[in-house]
Amino acid sequence: MRRTAAAVVALVCALVLSGCGLQFSLGFGTGEDGRFDGTEVTVPVLYASGKKGVLATQRIAAASAEGLRIDITENDLSGVDPVTQSATWTAVTAATLLTGARPDTAYTFAFDTRIATPAAGAVTAVGVLALYYGTEILPGVALSGAVTPFGAIRPVPGLAEQVQAAIEAGGIDTILVPAGQRTVRAAQGETVDLDQLAATGGMTVTEVADIATAYAVMTGEDAPEAAFPTPPASPTPLPEADDASAPDAVLEGAVDEMLADADDLLALASDPVLVDSGRAALARAESLRAAGETDAALAAAVTAADRAALAAAPEASAAEATVAAGRASDGASALIDDLQARSPATLDDADRVLRAATAAAEAFALARYAEDLLSDPAADDTARTVATTAAFLATSSARTASALAALPEGGGGGLSGDADLDAVASLLRRAGVAASEAYRTRVVAARADADGVSLDAAEIRLAGADPAALRALALDRARGELTARAPQDRGWGALGIALAGYTSASPVLAATQAVRPPSEADADAAAAQRVAVAEEYTVAAIDALTATGAEVPFARGLLTQAVAAAEAEPAAGAGGFVTPFVAARVLAFAAGVERS
């Protein structure tokens, strides 16, 4: 049995009003068999443009289609801003994964003005939920906030200006803001109490932590209990498999091999900070291995291997990095082709194949990124260092993918022949493209402008400073080659590629948009609420999977790692749940797990 999250998370989960313990439905809506027959809602949109707040309108329409389509329009000739596109795609992704709704839907999102902010993400997700459940958006209620893939609402800038815009526009009685943002900093730098500001216009402010809570306020209807039950006072324990020893025998060898490789790499490293970080990760993995928690030990071993790779990379020459990148690229290519051709017979097989495909996609992308930089005669020392790091991380990911792909088939849990996994892969792939484009347009371009360098140079500097950014940028660059190996979003290889791309780009983009309230207590409590939401949703998904007779050790291991990361750093811990949450939800689609 894993440990629950930190005590503060256990405390604040009781404050989250709804959204935990979800199960799945493979389709519902306004038409028969859960298909949409042409519906729309209109929602108010609050956002800040520079130092000015704006109250706009968004019309959201949905209708059944042969495949997933998303059209975003604005009242502006310059095109939809990439940040708005990414926020919209994440809203649809969150609503789809949380509810299990049909992905074969055509959505239209029409804004009556030009916006460039993630602040419309939460209200967009609520609008999509309203379409799913056939409810109306109440007049006089507005919501501002970004949304995560697991439905938590993140802080956004410019709330003081947004509240002022709502006062001036009139017609708004209640403004919903992200948890922890009752007190904010205005554009001029002063601290503003939103309650007091809203009261001057006869309005009230309410904090919300997740889109299910916001949905209840904005529609006057509680989200269906079967899909959004009220959470317990503390995170629910991760469900244990009936025979926890069953997967251990086949995983122990893989874990031992990864730990041995990590130990060898750390012996080559000299930077004490990097070595200490790697040794700490290695010790945690070994401790879990000794305790018999093999699924958690596997995830911890992957982390240890990555940290060991980061520690050893500075000691390697360009020639050694070139050889490592070439081997990783060739090995990952063969693995992707192999996994693309597989047809898992059980849910546990699917869990393993999906995890292997994700690791193989990362390995290929990192290796190709390293090869490109190493073959560039104009590459400077920074580029060569990034290339070497990418080559060693690629080797680590390739070893993980190879170890998982070689495990014998078996396990439990049935798969549904009706699951539209191609549409799910398409959704994740395109959501990842949108997040990557927003990251490049905003973050990479801003760094280039600030440093007075080219976009390529700015990208290398960002990749060198953050391994997560390196992964995201590498996967974005390799998307064309990866897609060519798994065309038309079909097959488990394609699903793994899409999962890797989205779960790498989304957290990196969110981290650059982070807003911390003036009060440390408010900020920490809000971060803990987001962790609680993420953990409950992910546990619920895995609980639904284990109820089918599966053990899904790889999804369970990812969750254990996310919990450990949240306990170590609560303020940044929620982002670590993106991968286990999305992976578990994808498996639930594959299993055909339905809402009761």
N, C-alpha and C positions, 0 to 999 in steps of 0.2 A: 504494500500500500504506500503510495507516495505521500509526502507531507503536503498539507494544504498550504496556501499562499501565506505571506506574512500576516501578522496579527492585524495590521492596519487594513489589509485587504479584506480580511474576514469581517472586520467591523463595518467597513463602508459598504460591503455588498448588501447589507441589510437596508441601505439607503437607496439602492437602485430599485426603482419601482417596478420595472418589468423587463422582459427580454431574455431570461435565462431558461435553461432546460428545454431548448428547442428540439423538435423532431422535424421530419421532412414530409413534404408533399410533392409528388411529381407533377402536379398541375392543378391550378384552380384559377378562377377569374370570373368574369361576368357571363360567360357563355357556357354551353354544355361541355362536359369533359374538361372543364377548367380552361377553356380557350377564350380569349378576348374577342368580343364581337364589335369592338369599336367604342371605346370609352375615353373620357378625358376629365381632368381636374385642373383647376387654376390655383396656384399658390403664390403668396407674396414672397418676395426675395429681398432681404436686407443685405447690404454689403457696403464697403467703404472704398471710395475711389480717391486716392491721395488723402487729403485732410477733410474730405467731404463725405458724408453718409448719403446713401441712396436707397429709396424704397421702390422696387420694381415689381414686375409681375412675370410669372412663368406659367405657360400652358403646357401640360403634360398629357399626351395622348398615347394610347396603346391599342393595338389590334393584332389579331393572329396573323402569322406570316409563315412562309415556308422555312425561313431561317431567322436568326436574330439580326435585327437592324436597329441602328440608333442614328437619328438625324437631329442635329443641334443647330438651331438658327437664332440669329440675333438681329436686332434692328440696326445693323451697321454693315457697311460694305467691305470692311477690312477683314472679315472672317472671324471665326470663333477663336477666342484666346485658348492656347493649349492648357492653361490651368483650369479653365472652365470645362474644357473637354474631359480632362482627367477626373475632375470632381464628379462630373456626370456619369462617366463610366464606372467609377468606384461606387456611386450611389446605386446604379443598376446591379453591379456585381454583389454588393452587400445585400440588397433586397432579394435577389435571386437565390443566393446561397443560404441566407437566413430562413427563407420560407420554402425553398425547393420548388419555386414556381417554374412554369414552363419557360425554357429559353427561346422557343420559337415564336418570338413576339417582335413586332415592329414598333419602336418607340419614337415619338417626336417630342423634343423639348424646345419650346419657342420662348425666348426672352424678348421683352419689349424694349430692351436697351442693351448696350454693350457692357459686359462685365468681364472682369479678369481677376477672379478670386476663388479660393476653395470654399468660401462662406455659404455658397448655395448648395453644397453637397448634401447636408443633412435634410434640408427641406425638400430637395429632389427625391431623396430616399423615402421620406414620409409620403410624398405625393404618389410614388410608385406603389407603396403599400396600400394607399387609399384606393388605387385602381384595382389592386389584387383583391381587396376585400369588399369592393363596391360601396365605399363610404364617401361622405362629402367632407370637404375641408370647411371648418367653421369660419365665418367671417370674424375679423377683428383679432386674429391670432397670427403672429409672425414668428419665424424661427431663423436664427443665424448660427451657423456652425459647420465645421468640416466633418466628414464622416469617414470612418475606418472600414475596411472590408468586413469586419465582424460587427458593425453596427454601433460602435461607440461614437459619441460626438466629441470632436476635438475643439479646443479653443481657437479663436480667430482674432485677428487684429481689427481695430476700428469700431469696437462695439459702442463706445460713447458717441461717436459720430453717427452710427446707425440708429441708435435710440433717438438722437436729436432729429434725424431725418424723419423718423416715424411720427414724432410729435408734430413736426411742421406739416407733414402730409395729411395727418388725421386718419381716422378710420381704424386705428389699431388700439385694442384694449389691453392685450397681453403680448409680451415679447419673451420668447423662450431663448435662453442663452446657454452655452456650454457650462457644465458643472465647473465651479471654481472661478467663474468670471462675473460674479456679482459686483466685484470691484475691479476696475481696469485702469490702464493708463490711456489718456487721451493723446491725440496727435501732437499736442503742444508739450506733453510730458507730465502734466499734472494727473494725480490720482482722482478717479471719479467713482462715486457710489451710484451704480445704475438704478438702484431703488429710488434714491432721492431724485435723480434726473428724470426718471420715468414718471414719478409722482407729479412733477410740474406740468405734465401733459395729461394727467388723469389715467396713466397706464400703470400696469404692474409688471414686474420682471420675475420669471421663474427659471430656475436652473434645471437642466435635463442632462442626463448622462448617456442616454442611448436613444435610438430612433423609435423603439417601442414605446417608451415613455412619452416622447414628443408626439407620436401618432395618437396616443390616448387623449392628450390635451388638444391637439389640433382637429380631431374628428369628434371628440366627445364620446368615443367608443373605445373600450378596452380592446387591445389586440386579442384575437382568439386565444383562450386559455390553453388549448391544445398545442398552439405554436409558440406562445409567449407566456408561459406560466410565471407567477411571481417567484423570485428566487428564494432560497433558504437564507438563514441568517449568516451562513458562511459558505464558501465554495464547496460544492459537492465533491466527495472523494472520486478519484479516477476509478472507474469500475475495473475490478480485477477479473482476469480470465478464469474460467472454471478450473483449468489445469495450467497454472502459471509456469510449470516446468516444461510444458510441451515445446515452446519455441526456443527454450534456452539452449538445448543441445545443438541446434543448427545455427544459432547466432554466436555462441561462445567462441568458435574458431575465428569468425570474422572480427569480433571485438579484440581478441588476443593479437591478431595480425595487425590491426590498426594501432593498438597500443605499442606494439614492438616497433613499428615504423616511426611513430611519434617520438619514442624514446631515442631511437637512432638519430633522428633529425636534431633533437634538442642537444645531443652530445656534440654536434657540429657548431652550434650557435655560440655567440660570445656576448651579445647584448644582454646584460643582467635583467633588464626590465622585461624584455621579450621572453627570455628563458624562464623567469619566475612565473609569468603569465601562462606559458606552456606547461610548466611543471604543475601548477595549480590545477589546470584543466585535466592533466594526466592523472593526478592524484584523485580527483573527483571520479573520473571514469573507472579507475582501478577499484575505488571504494564501492561503487555501485556494482561492479563486476563481482567483487568478493561477497557482496551481500545477496547475490543471486538475482538482482534487478537487471536482467540482461537487456531488455528493451531500452531502459533508461541509460544503461552503460554504453549501448551502441551509439545513441545520440551524443552522449558526452565524449565518446571516443572520436567521433567526427569533429567535434569542437577542438579537442586536444590535438588532433592531426592538423587542423587548419592553423592553430596557433603555433605548432611546431614548424609548419611550413613558413609562416611569417618570420619566425625566429631564425631559421636556417637560410632564408633567401639572401640576406646581405652577405653571407660568406661565399656564395657561389659566383663563378665567373660567367660572362656572357655566353661563352661556349657551352658551359654546363647547362645554363638555362635554355639554350637553343635545343640541345639534345632532349632535355626534360619536356619542353613544350611539344616537340615533334612526337615523342612517344605518347604523351597524354592526348594529343590531337588524334593520332591514329587509333589509339585504344578507345577513346570516347566515340569516334566515328563508327567503329565496328559495333560497339555496344548499343548505340542508338539504332543502328540498322537491325540488330538482333531484337532489341526490345520492341521496336516498331512492328515486328512480325509476330509478336507473341499475343496469345489470347488467353488471359488468366481464367482459370476455371473456378476459382473461389475468391472471396473477398480478401482473404489473407494473401493470396497470390497477387491480387491487384495492388494491395498495400505495398508489397515488396517491389513489384515491377514499377509502380509509380515513383517510389522513392529512388530506385536505381536510375530511372529515366531522368529524374530531376538532377541527380548528381552527375550523370553523363552529359546533360546539356550544359551544366556549369563548367565541367571539365573542358568540353570542346570550346566553349566561348572564351574561357580564360587562356587556353592554349593558343587559340588563334590570335587573341589580343597580344599575347607575348610574342608570337612569331612576327606579327606586323611591326611591332616596335623594334624588335631585334634586327629585322631586315632593313630598317630605315637608316641609311648612312648619315642622316642629319640628326639622329637621336642624341640628346644630351645625357648627362649623368642621371638626371631625374627620370627620364624616360627609360633608361636601361635598368634603373632600380625597380621601377614599376613593372617592367617586363619580367624581371627575375622573380619578383613577388608573384606575378600572375602565373608564371610557369610552375612555381612550387605549389601554389594553391590548386592549379589545374591537376597536378600530379596527385595531390591529396584527394580531390573530388573523383578523379578517375579510379583511384584505389577503392574508394567507398562504393562507387557504382559497380566495379568489377566484383567486389566481395558480395554485394547484395544480389547481383544478377546470377551469381554462381550457386546461390543457396537452392536447395531442392524445393520442388513444388509441394504444396500441401496446405493444410489449415482448413478453416471452416468459413461459413458465411456464403450465401448464394448471391449470384449476380443477376441483374435484371436484363433480359434481352431487349426491353423497350427503352432503356435509358439512352437519351440523346447526348452521348458524350462528345460527339463532334461539335455540337452547339456549345457545350460547356467549354471545350477547348478553344473555340472561336471567341467566346466571351472573355476568357482569361487572357488570350493572346492579344486581343485588341485593347483590353483594359491596360495591359502591360505596355503596349505601344503608346497609349495616351499618357501614361505616367512618365515614361521615358522621354517623350517629347516635351512634356512640361518641365522635367528636370533639366533637359538640355537648353530649352528656351529661356528659362528663368535662372537657374543656378549656374550652369556652365557659362552662359553668356554674361551673367553678372560678374563672375570671377574673371573672365577675359577682359571685361571693361575695367574692372578695379585694378588688375595687374598690368594692363596695357599689353596683353599678349594675344595670340591667336586662340581660336576656340579649341584647336587640338592641344595646344600647350596648357590651356586652362583645364581641359579634361584630364590631362595627365597629372596635373597638380592635385586635383580633387581625388583622383584614383590613388595617388600616392599617400594621401592623408587619411583615407578611410577604406579599409578592405571591403566594406559593404558597398560603397560607391564603385569600387573597382569591379566587383561582381556585376552590379547593375549595368554599368557602362559596357562591360565586355559582352554581356548577354544581348544588349541592345545592338551593338555593332555586328554580332554574329547572327542576328535574327534571320537574315536572308538565307544564309547557308544552312541554318538549322531547319528553317521552314522547307527548304528544298529536299531535305532528308525525310521530312514528314509532311507531305503536301496535303492541302485541303483540310487541315486540322483533324485528320483521321488517324486512329491508332493510339496505342498507349505511349509510344514515343512522342507523338505530337502533344498529347495531354501533359506529359512530363515537361516538355519544352515550354509550353504555355504557362504551366504552374511555376516553373523556375523564373521565367521572365517577369511575371506579375508579382510574385512574392519577393523578388529582389528590388524591383523598381518602386513599388508602392511604399514600403517603409522608408526608403531613402528619400523619396520626395516629401513624405510627411515630416521627416526629421528636419528638413530645411524650412518647413512652414510652421514649426513649433512656436507657440506663444505661451509664455509663462506669466500667470497673474502676479500682481505686485505682492500679494501676501503669500509667503512661503507655505503657511499652513493650508491656505486654500489650494495652492498649486499641488502640494503633496496629496491632499485628500482627493482632489479631482483625478490625479494620476492613478491613485489607488482604485478609484471607482472604475476607471477605464480598464485597469487590469482585471478587476472583479468581473466586469461584463465579458471581457475576452475569455477569461478562464471558464466561466459558467457556460458560455456558448460552445466552446471547444469540448469541454467535458461532456456536454449534452450530446454533441455529435458522435463522440466516441462511444458514449453509453448506448446510443441507438445502434451503432455498428456491432458492439459486443453482444447486444440482445439477439443478433442474428446467429450467434454461435461462432463469430470470428474473434480473433485476439488482436488483430491489427497492431503488432508490436512496434512498427516503425512510426506510425502516427502517434501512438502512445508515448514513444520515446521523445518525439519532437515536442509534445506537450510538456513532458517532464522538464526538458531543457528550458522551455519558455517560462515555466513556473520558477525554476531556479534563478533565471536571469532577472525576473521581476522581483524576487526576494532580495537579490543583490543590489538592484538599482531600480526601485519602484518608479521613479520619475520617467524612466525610459523603457520600462518593462513591457508596456502593452504592445509595442511594435513587434516584439518577439513572438507574439501569438499569431501573426498573420499567416506564417507558413503552416503550423499545425492546424489552424482553423480551416484554411482553404483546402488543405489536403484531406482533412476529415470530411468536409462537406462534399468534395468531389467524389470521395469513396461512397458517401451516402447516396449520391445520384446513381453511381454505378450499381449499388446494391438495391436500388428501388425502395429504399426505406421511406415509408409513407407516414403522414400525419394521422393520428388516431381520430 
